[in-house]
Amino acid sequence: MSQTASRPAPAQGVISRIRLHAHALSPSLQRVAEHVVTHAETVMHQTITELATSVGVGEATITRLCHKLDFAGFHAFKIALASDVAGRESHTPAHPGDLAGQAAQVVKQTCRTLEDTGRLLDPVVMEDVAAALARAPRVDLTGQGNSGLVAQLFAHRLLRIGITATAYTDPHQSAVSISTLPRGGVVIALSSSGSTIDTVQHLRLAQGHGHYTVAITHRASSPITRYAKAVLFTSTQEEPLTDSVLDTLASQTLVLEVLYAALLARRPEAAAMLRVTAESVVEKKY
């Protein structure tokens, strides 16, 4: 795996970093992380000894968590946590009949998801992926369920600027297509969990054929990242209102839109292609 994919760009807050690394933490570190998320307002005022006592672990465990989350120490950890707490908004549930309140909660949650995802974007990785896409003879996208819908959207976006791209909803068709990609092909795999079996297998197949592989996921340590030359990270919320459907769609779409913008800068002919493709469907509209 290249250095590009070995480490995600650090998120700014404690909560964002815990979400990103949650599935890579040992049981003792997970226990501390869960306590921090649940009791953030209290933890931000505690000493390292007080926190260790509250969780029932040693101070060394607290220090290990800080380092695992890319903080220099507990003091830097608490400063970032204080910022998280200051930025939190009320999560009071709307009444079942309060449609306006429910809509407001969904909007707030989605905005937080987009902001957190924006903090995880790594410009260096983005440029590397954009460069690979710009020179690719063909691009295959793979994803299941909601991720598959986003994959289809991005494949359409690439076609509009003259890049041959396909997103298959059938995993068998996807595997066949990946195995026939010409040299220099790019495979983008979308999996929020990073553990969707078909999607992981597709990226492994692509890596085995020597293609440029990209994973888009919200888990920093998941099976899919093992087979990715580049990893683009998304964010999801802890208490999703709609089973994280909107979170997943919004965060993945944001990452791909930023990638698309980086790609446009590398393809001077894109503007002309967009004009041509727009004209091709003009008779389909009144």
Secondary structure, 3 states (H helix, E strand, C coil): CCHHHHCCCCCCCHHHHHHHHHHHCCHHHHHHHHHHHHCHHHHCCCCHHHHHHHHCCCHHHHHHHHHHCCCCCHHHHHHHHHHHHHHCCCCCCCCCCCHHHHHHHHHHHHHHHHHHHHHHCCHHHHHHHHHHHHHCCCEEEEECCHHHHHHHHHHHHHHHCCCCEEEECCHHHHHHHHHCCCCCCEEEEECCCCCCHHHHHHHHHHHHCCCEEEEEECCCCCHHHHHCCEEEECCCCCCCCCCCHHHHHHHHHHHHHHHHHHHHCCCCCHHHHHHHHHHHCHHHCC
